[in-house]
Amino acid sequence: MKRAQAKAQGLKFYNTGKPCKHGHLSDRYTSTAICVECVRAAGVDRYKNDRDKQYAAWRKWYELNKDTHNTRVKRWQAANKDKIRADAKAWVAANPDKVKAMHARHIKKHPDAYTARSVANVARRAKRTPLWLSDDDKWILRQAYGLAKLRTKIFGFVWEVDHVLPLRGNLVSGLHVPANVQVIPKVLNRAKSNVYHLS
């Protein structure tokens, strides 16, 4: 189709069936006769070249409008909690290596905090472990942690032992016993936090 015909028909694009001077076999804009692929490539190059300039301009705008920007972000986050949570879970499931690397970097950056949390977890479990547990019960609990490691190795993302009734729940607290543990993905355990969800 010729450009004049496309203009007469009110079309935005037309195709000559021949490559442009850069070898692209794509539609052309009726208004300018420029190849669509050439425009796209030019836009990508311009973005790469101007990226630092654009970021600097954004930072300048942000410093002047920080409160407005943060208010808008918080409003959007409050209205899209389910989407944010779902997107985060999907990203974690699709990027186990990145999650593992991020976790390792965080531990390296905050070793004291992780040591304190580990000690606190051990102490908390000790307080919530009843004296009447049998040797079989203790064996089942050890197997749960072994299963979590095995699933992490098989599936490629972290699984953890979760307490159905949290050991330090806000509403109700449970015990460190076999009937109160389940092996679930880490992302679900973190989303659940110390809240008991009625089934």
N, C-alpha and C positions, 0 to 999 in steps of 0.2 A: 504494500500500500504506500502511496505517496503522501507526503506531508500535507499537501493542499487538500487531498481527499479527506484526510483525518480531521483537518480544521473544519472543512465543510460539514462533516458529520458531528462536530463538537466533541471529538475524542481527545482524551488527555495524552494518550500514547499511540504510537503507530510503529509498525515493524516493516523495514524494507526487505528483510530476508538476506541482507548482506552485512558483513562485519564492519564495525566502525574502524577508525584509523588505529585504534589500540587492539583490534582483533576481537572485540566483544560481539557475540551474536545475541543481542538483547534488544528490548524495545527502546524507542527514543521518545523524548518529550516532544509533543506537538508544538509547544510554545517556543522551544529553543533548538530543536533538532539534535540535542545532545543525548548521547547514549546513557541509559539509566545506570548501567554498571559503572560507567566512567564517573558519574556523579557520586555514586556510593563510594567508590574507591577514593575519590578526592576528599569526601567527607571524613573517611577513616584516617587518611593521611593528615588532614587538617587537625583532626582531634588529637592524634598522636603528637603532632608538632606543637599544638597550643595547650596541651594538657597541664603543664606547669603554670602557664599564664591563667588558664581557667580556674585552677585550684586556688591560686593566689587571689583571684577576684572573688571567689566564693568565700575564702577565709575573711577577706575584708568585709564582705556583706554580713557574714556570720557574726563577726565581732561587734558590728553595729546593731544587729537584730537578734542577738543571742536569746533573749527572753522570749521573743515572738516565736523563734524557731523551736526552742525547747518545749514551749507550750503546745505548739502544733504536733510535735512528735509524741508528747505524752498523751494528747487527746486521741491521736491515731492509734497508739499502742493500747489505750484503754478500750477502744472500740473494736480492736482486732486481736484480742488475746488468744482466741482459738487458732486463728491463722498463724500467728507468731509461733505458738507452741507446736503446731503441726509442721510448719516449715523447719523449725529447729530440729524436731525429731527426724524428719526426712533427711536433712543435711547430715546429721550425726550418723544415721544408718548408711548413707551413701559415701561417707568420708571417714571410715574407721582409722585409717593411718594418720590423717590430719588431727583427728580428735586425740589419738594416742600421743602424738608429738606435742600438741597443745597442753595436754595433761602433764607430760614430762617437764615441759618448760615451766609450767606453773609450780610444780613441786620443787624444782630447782631454785625458782625465784623466792618461794616462801617455805623453806624447809622447817622452820620453827613452828609455823602454823599447822603444817601437816603432822608433825610429830605430836603436837599438843592434841590435835583432833584424834589421832590414833590411840593415844593413851586414854583420852576421855571415852572413846568408844569401847575400849577393853574394860575400863572400870564400870561403864554403864551396863555392859552385858553381864559383868560379874554380879552387879547388884540385882539385875533382873533375872538371874539364873537361879531357880529354886533348888533347895538342898535335896529334895526328893527325886531329882532326875536319876534315872537308872543308867547303867553303863551302855545299854542299848540306845537310850535316848541321846546320850552324848555322842555315840557313834553315828547316829542319824544326822545330828547337827554337823559333824565333821564332813560327812558325805555331801551335805548340801553345799558347803564351801568348795568341795572338790568338783561337784557338778557345775558350779558357777565358772570355775577355771576351765573345765572341759568345754562348756558351751562357748566361752570366749574364744577358745582356740579353734573350734569348729566353725563358728559363724563369722568370726573376724571382727566382732565388736563386743564390748564389755558387758558381761552379765554379773549380777550381784545377788547376794542373799538378802532378801527383804523381810521385814517383820510385818505381817498382815495388820496386827495391832501394834503400832509404833511403841518402841521402848520408852519414849518420852513424848507421848502424844499430847496435844493441847486439850483434847476432850477426854480421851481414855488411853491408858497405857497397857501394854501387853507384857508377856514374859518371854524369855529366851528359851523356848521349848520347841520340839519338832512340829507340833500342831500349829505353831504361829509363824513358821518360816516358809518362804517360797522363793524360787530362783527366777528372777525376771531381768530383762535388759536394764542396764544402768540408767538409760535415759528415762525409762518409765519410773524407776525407783526415785530418781531426782525430782521428777514431776510430781510424784506422789508426796514426797517430803515426809513430814510428821503428821499427815492427815489420814484419818481412817475413813475409807470410803465404804459406805454401806452397800451391799450387793442386793 
